[in-house]
Amino acid sequence: MVDLKGQYAKIKNEIDQAMSEVVDSCYFVGGPVIKEFEKNLSTFLDVKHTIGCANGTDALQIALMALDLKEGDEVIVPSFTYVATAEVIALLKLKPVFLDADINNYNVNADLIRPYITAKTKVIVPVHLFGQCCDMDGIMKLAKEHNIYVVEDNAQAIGATYASANGTKQMAGTIGHIGTTSFFPAKNLGCFGDGGAIFTNDDVLNQKIRMIANHGQSKRYYHDKVGVNSRLDSIQAAVLNVKLKYLDEYAKARNTAANYYDSQLKGVSQLLTPVRSEFSDHVFHQYTLRVTNGKRDQLVDYLKEKGIPSGIYYPVPLYEQLAYSEYVADGFSLPVTDQLCKEVFSLPMHTELTTEIQDTIINAVKSFFS
Ligand SMILES: *Cc1c(COP(=O)(O)O)cnc(C)c1O
């Protein structure tokens, strides 16, 4: 599904040098490379503060911890997303409230959120799924009306740009009160292990977030809050400093590949190519299609037999997961999410795809439908 080796080969010298500089310095935790990366990413995203942490799940957890929520407070989340988005809510003894998705862009929007807002709603966590922004104008307006925080889970859309109706453009992850991301190797900006980051334009939240990520310390050995130990390693920051320079180029390569898939697969009946939203560009973390004839699973098996990898993100809605059953009323269902979980599948999408590789994939998909 991804070609991390091919991507590394092209920038091996630069990466190896950056890593060996960290090893030579023996600054493995903290230090100048982390500061440099946080600054570089803040500049890239045009956000005031970037705080590195250990992974994208921790980033979400720390973001929520910084909002001084109380047990039982409600956090609105998509049901069609990766488990991490809801997991941290339950861990913090908050209540995840699961939402349906837009059938076209797979994301949540203000109209889907509105009916679920109660007096206990404190946070909305929109997820910019597969590389495309949620419609943030509506979400921010709704949040403001109800005095609710917005934490953007931007693990899949780093580098994507959101265009407001008023003409301003902002980077995904910098629009809500807090944004989070993951540097898991297969993400669009991936490191060589686990890593994550948190973004905010709010100075007070920045301080709180830094404190929580560092054992709740205001200064060394003075712990004002219960915190966690969640750090981005210096070696990972060194890798990310190099890869960040190529992130726009990587997004372009992903778009070129996506456009080629589109051009070749658009005509196939019972197969729907990804819909591009007018308010967001797409960084194609995944190239996700829908199979509308009920044969998605057969297609995936067929491709597997032919040696073509594909993925199903996500096969089971979060609201139907055993671990989250206590948060869901009997008989509750989210029809669009259910439909997406039955219909979606993703084709290989990465920065090293060639037309030849894509043709092999495309021909296999087409032969299934013919
Ligand atoms: C990958 C991902 C996460 C978690 O990131 P990790 O670094 O693996 O903890 C959270 N949310 C979404 C939407 C993701 O895709």
The ligand as a Gaussian input file, in Angstrom:
#p B3LYP/6-31G(d) Opt

LIG

0 1
 C       -3.089000       7.300000      12.578000
 C       -4.244000       8.003000      13.198000
 C       -4.277000       8.334000      14.564000
 C       -3.265000       7.836000      15.548000
 O       -1.961000       8.067000      15.279000
 P       -0.799000       7.162000      15.982000
 O        0.424000       7.950000      15.742000
 O       -0.821000       5.851000      15.302000
 O       -1.133000       7.065000      17.436000
 C       -5.322000       9.077000      15.032000
 N       -6.335000       9.451000      14.228000
 C       -6.369000       9.134000      12.926000
 C       -7.504000       9.603000      12.090000
 C       -5.330000       8.380000      12.377000
 O       -5.381000       8.060000      11.068000

